[in-house]
Amino acid sequence: MMTERLSGLPPGLLSFAREIRHIRRDQRFHKYIAWLEEFRPRDYQRYIDLHIPRG
């Protein structure tokens, strides 16, 4: 189930994704939602480590 796969993401991200899905039928958004639905907490942490400067 999608919600189980997204557990561990920041609060509000899932509802935000659902809002986007309803607002736009644009292909770019479908790709973004698909990416969000496959996004695992481990990947999220790796993204943070790569893209957010520390210190």
GULUM-65139 format. One record per atom (N, C-alpha, C, O): x, y, z; residue in one letter. Coordinates in steps of 0.1 Angstrom, whole numbers, padded with zeros to 4 digits, always signed. Layout:
<nodes>
XYZA
...
</nodes>
This chain:
<nodes>
+0008-0012+0000M
+0000+0000+0000M
+0009+0012+0000M
+0019+0013+0006M
+0004+0023-0007M
+0012+0035-0009M
+0016+0041+0005M
+0027+0045+0007M
+0006+0042+0014T
+0009+0049+0027T
+0020+0042+0035T
+0028+0048+0041T
+0020+0028+0034E
+0030+0021+0041E
+0044+0024+0036E
+0054+0026+0043E
+0045+0025+0022R
+0058+0028+0016R
+0063+0042+0020R
+0075+0045+0020R
+0053+0051+0022L
+0057+0065+0025L
+0059+0068+0040L
+0062+0079+0044L
+0057+0058+0048S
+0059+0060+0063S
+0073+0064+0065S
+0082+0058+0059S
+0076+0074+0073G
+0089+0078+0075G
+0093+0091+0067G
+0103+0097+0070G
+0084+0095+0058L
+0086+0108+0052L
+0080+0119+0061L
+0072+0117+0070L
+0084+0131+0058P
+0080+0142+0066P
+0064+0144+0066P
+0058+0141+0056P
+0058+0148+0077P
+0044+0149+0077P
+0039+0159+0067P
+0046+0169+0065P
+0028+0156+0061G
+0023+0165+0051G
+0027+0162+0036G
+0021+0167+0027G
+0038+0155+0035L
+0043+0152+0021L
+0033+0144+0013L
+0031+0146+0001L
+0027+0134+0020L
+0018+0125+0013L
+0005+0133+0009L
+0000+0132-0003L
+0000+0141+0018S
-0012+0149+0014S
-0009+0159+0004S
-0017+0162-0005S
+0003+0165+0004F
+0007+0174-0006F
+0008+0167-0020F
+0003+0173-0030F
+0013+0155-0020A
+0014+0148-0033A
+0000+0145-0038A
-0003+0146-0050A
-0010+0142-0029R
-0023+0139-0034R
-0030+0152-0039R
-0037+0151-0049R
-0027+0163-0033E
-0033+0176-0037E
-0028+0179-0052E
-0035+0182-0060E
-0015+0177-0054I
-0009+0179-0067I
-0016+0170-0077I
-0019+0174-0088I
-0018+0158-0073R
-0024+0148-0083R
-0038+0153-0087R
-0042+0151-0099R
-0045+0159-0078H
-0059+0163-0081H
-0058+0176-0089H
-0066+0178-0098H
-0049+0185-0086I
-0048+0198-0092I
-0044+0197-0107I
-0049+0203-0116I
-0033+0190-0109R
-0027+0189-0122R
-0027+0175-0128R
-0024+0166-0121R
-0031+0174-0141R
-0030+0161-0148R
-0018+0161-0157R
-0016+0152-0165R
-0009+0170-0154D
+0003+0172-0162D
+0012+0159-0160D
+0013+0154-0149D
+0019+0155-0171Q
+0027+0143-0171Q
+0039+0145-0161Q
+0042+0135-0154Q
+0044+0157-0160R
+0055+0159-0151R
+0051+0156-0136R
+0059+0150-0129R
+0039+0159-0133F
+0034+0157-0119F
+0032+0142-0117F
+0035+0137-0106F
+0027+0135-0127H
+0026+0120-0125H
+0039+0114-0122H
+0040+0105-0114H
+0049+0118-0130K
+0063+0113-0127K
+0067+0116-0113K
+0074+0108-0106K
+0065+0128-0108Y
+0069+0132-0095Y
+0061+0124-0084Y
+0067+0120-0075Y
+0048+0122-0087I
+0041+0114-0077I
+0046+0100-0077I
+0047+0094-0066I
+0048+0094-0089A
+0054+0080-0089A
+0067+0079-0082A
+0069+0070-0075A
+0075+0090-0083W
+0088+0090-0076W
+0085+0090-0061W
+0092+0083-0053W
+0076+0099-0057L
+0073+0100-0042L
+0068+0087-0037L
+0072+0083-0026L
+0060+0080-0044E
+0054+0068-0039E
+0064+0057-0038E
+0063+0047-0030E
+0075+0057-0045E
+0086+0047-0044E
+0097+0052-0035E
+0106+0044-0032E
+0096+0064-0030F
+0106+0070-0022F
+0107+0063-0008F
+0097+0064+0000F
+0118+0057-0004R
+0119+0051+0009R
+0127+0060+0018R
+0135+0068+0014R
+0124+0059+0031P
+0131+0068+0041P
+0146+0068+0039P
+0153+0078+0041P
+0152+0056+0036R
+0167+0055+0034R
+0171+0064+0023R
+0181+0071+0023R
+0163+0064+0012D
+0166+0073+0000D
+0165+0087+0004D
+0173+0096+0000D
+0155+0090+0012Y
+0152+0104+0017Y
+0164+0109+0024Y
+0169+0121+0022Y
+0170+0101+0033Q
+0181+0105+0041Q
+0194+0107+0032Q
+0201+0116+0034Q
+0195+0098+0022R
+0206+0100+0013R
+0205+0113+0005R
+0215+0120+0002R
+0193+0116+0001Y
+0190+0129-0006Y
+0194+0141+0002Y
+0201+0150-0002Y
+0190+0140+0015I
+0194+0151+0024I
+0209+0152+0025I
+0215+0163+0025I
+0216+0141+0027D
+0230+0141+0029D
+0237+0147+0016D
+0247+0153+0018D
+0232+0144+0005L
+0238+0148-0008L
+0235+0163-0011L
+0244+0170-0016L
+0223+0168-0007H
+0219+0181-0012H
+0218+0192-0002H
+0217+0204-0005H
+0218+0189+0011I
+0218+0199+0021I
+0231+0200+0028I
+0235+0191+0035I
+0237+0212+0026P
+0251+0213+0032P
+0250+0213+0048P
+0240+0217+0054P
+0260+0207+0053R
+0261+0206+0068R
+0272+0215+0074R
+0282+0218+0067R
+0270+0219+0086G
+0280+0226+0093G
+0281+0241+0090G
+0290+0248+0096G
</nodes>
